[in-house]
Amino acid sequence: MLDPQLTNEPSPRETLSRCPMCQARVKVLRVVPGRPGFEHWTLRCWTCGLVHEAQTSADPIKAEA
């Protein structure tokens, strides 16, 4: 997998750091393993209180360990 810094693509953490509704910062409430290679994130907006769930690819460095 290519390094996001080398491909100019946002990392999953950068993508999930803003509320999809108001673009304010969000805090991670929970991260649980999903299907192999993925994580399920539950996030809450600091401003509007929206609870957002997202699935993202797991950290490849942790997967190799």
N, C-alpha and C positions, 0 to 999 in steps of 0.2 A: 504494500500500500504506500502511496506517495505521501510525503510530508505536506500537510496543508499549507505550511509557510512557503514551500517551494512552488506550489501550484496556485497560489493566491486565492484559494478557496477557504471560506471561514471554517474554523474547527467546530465540532458539535457544541462545545461549551460557549463559543461566541454566538452561534446561531440561537441557542436556547437562553441567552442572557437577557433578552428583551421580551416584553409582553406582546403577544400577537394583536391585542386589542388597542392598547394605548402607548406601546413602545417604551414603557418605563422599565426599570430594572426588576428582575424576578429573583426569588430565592428558591433554591432547591430544597424541597421538603423530603424527597425520598428518591433513591436510585436502587432499582432491583434488577437482577439479571432477567433478560428475556430469552428469546430463542437464541441458539448458539451464535455468538458474535455481536449480540445486540444488548442494549440496556433500556429499561423503561424508566423514564424520569417523570416525577410529579413536581411541578413548579407553581409558585404562588407570586402574583404581582404585588409589589410593595405599595403601589398607588391605588389601583382599582379593585384589588382583591381577587381577580380572576384566578381560578385554579386551572392549570393547563397541563395536559399529559402529552408526552412525546416519546417516541422510540428513536434511538440513535445507535450508530455502530459503537461497539465497545472499544475501549482504548487498546490499540494493537500491541502496545508495549506490555500491558498487563496480561494480555492473552498469551504472549510468548513466555511469560515467567512461569 
